[in-house]
Amino acid sequence: MEELTGEQVAQLHREHVMQPWHKQGGDVTAISKADGIYFWDYAGKRYADMSSLLVCSNLGHELPEIVDAIKAQADRMCFMSPAYATEPKSRLAEKLVEVAGADFYQRVFFTNGGADANENAIKMARMVTGRAKILSCYRSYHGATYAASNASGDWRRFAAETGGSLPGFVHFMNANMYENGYTRGVDDAEVTADYLQRLEEQLQYEGPTSVAAIILESVVGANGVILPPKGYLEGIRALCDKYGILMICDEVMSGFARTGKMFAWQNFDIQPDMFSFAKGVTCGYVPLGGVVVSKAISDYFCDNVLQCGLTYSGHTLACAAGVATMDYYAEHDVCAHVLEMEAILKPYLESMQAKHRCVGEARCIGLFAALTIVKNKETRELMSPYHDAHSVMPTIMGKLMEKGFATFGRESNINICPPLTITEEQLREELPKLDEVLTWVDENLCN
Ligand SMILES: Cc1ncc(COP(=O)(O)O)c(C=O)c1O
């Protein structure tokens, strides 16, 4: 078959592909290849993948260890039904439980991605507790299937609520210290106490014995890498224990060494009853997700039928990719490397906050970082009001893209989440491009 040109690929896409979260038929860049932290368009322009695509290519592109594992598995057996045990699935489940902590966790339910991982975690919580309500944060995203959409807090849930939201989904406000006018480090205790007190009050009005689970991102990702104030997650855990509510951490974006720990919840003094994962488990080479469950939940389903299932649960090829990915994290001590890179990225972003009028706040944990872009630093007026259709943020992203610095930003945030394999040299080559674009923003978009 004759290869298409880049223009033909883009044209066919514009005509026939439904582009997620966009009006259809708009501009699209056709990508021809990817390698390491880079990908290239058909004109040969190189882009540094400074967001790990959708914060999933944790180990970069075309890593031979993962590619070879997929090829070897494809030659032997691409797929076997979930009814049977396969070596990749058994091995991957064991590795996930081990890394999570085999003293507390027991089993894994595999899914195809992050949304259905959360979907099934919610279903399990309802089965185990016999309760209906699911509490989740407004500043959150849990996926685009129906229950995951309804659990999500940002505007991407609105379409799933057309004609009414699903029964039992209740939202509460989680802190965004910067946007709420607080100073991180100084006001954490006050903010934690305040938000926990409001949540407990809300629980009283919902009736705590009707609440099955509280689901939340250990570190809020797509809504701007929002770090929980100190003590907040521990406080949620305590509230869950007090009222017999299950705690579900969504690790879909924050998991797999992104924060310098294998799972982001491990940065805090908590153990969720279940946590969902996807993205970094295979770095997207083959789609895979799942839920790791505690011994207690696992025991419940030894006596009761697990009413969850997917044709591709524990997909053989995906699990083979997962085993190779997990081995790479361990053998190359990726968490240690992330912390070394954090020691460069974090101070650099803080220096951007000090230097630029448009940078309200820099947040960074591991290689999970975002800048909040403001019109005015004194008033903390955001560059774009929440869910603003006329946002100028795409213009800013476009300027970065022109320089070969590819990332995404939502609302008034620019995400900086490069592959965890990025080297010091590569990081130092890319960051000045961000500095240049921020200077342009200072000069053209600030009050
Ligand atoms: C925290 C979180 N949960 C769930 C999802 C949904 O995952 P998927 O797109 O694989 O369904 C995402 C996707 O970005 C996410 O960031």
The ligand as an SDF file (V2000), in Angstrom:
LIG
                    3D

 16 16  0  0  0  0  0  0  0  0999 V2000
   -7.2950   11.1020   36.7370 C   0  0  0  0  0  0  0  0  0  0  0  0
   -7.9070   10.4620   35.5320 C   0  0  0  0  0  0  0  0  0  0  0  0
   -8.8230    9.5030   35.6910 N   0  0  0  0  0  0  0  0  0  0  0  0
   -9.3840    8.8890   34.6340 C   0  0  0  0  0  0  0  0  0  0  0  0
   -9.0540    9.2560   33.3500 C   0  0  0  0  0  0  0  0  0  0  0  0
   -9.7050    8.5600   32.1900 C   0  0  0  0  0  0  0  0  0  0  0  0
   -8.8440    7.6640   31.6000 O   0  0  0  0  0  0  0  0  0  0  0  0
   -9.1290    7.1180   30.1170 P   0  0  0  0  0  0  0  0  0  0  0  0
   -9.0740    8.2890   29.2140 O   0  0  0  0  0  0  0  0  0  0  0  0
   -8.0690    6.0850   29.9020 O   0  0  0  0  0  0  0  0  0  0  0  0
  -10.4990    6.5030   30.1450 O   0  0  0  0  0  0  0  0  0  0  0  0
   -8.1120   10.2510   33.1320 C   0  0  0  0  0  0  0  0  0  0  0  0
   -7.7320   10.6450   31.7700 C   0  0  0  0  0  0  0  0  0  0  0  0
   -7.0440   11.6130   31.5340 O   0  0  0  0  0  0  0  0  0  0  0  0
   -7.5250   10.8820   34.2570 C   0  0  0  0  0  0  0  0  0  0  0  0
   -6.6230   11.8600   34.1140 O   0  0  0  0  0  0  0  0  0  0  0  0
  1  2  1  0
  2  3  1  0
  2 15  2  0
  3  4  2  0
  4  5  1  0
  5  6  1  0
  5 12  2  0
  6  7  1  0
  7  8  1  0
  8  9  2  0
  8 10  1  0
  8 11  1  0
 12 13  1  0
 12 15  1  0
 13 14  2  0
 15 16  1  0
M  END
$$$$
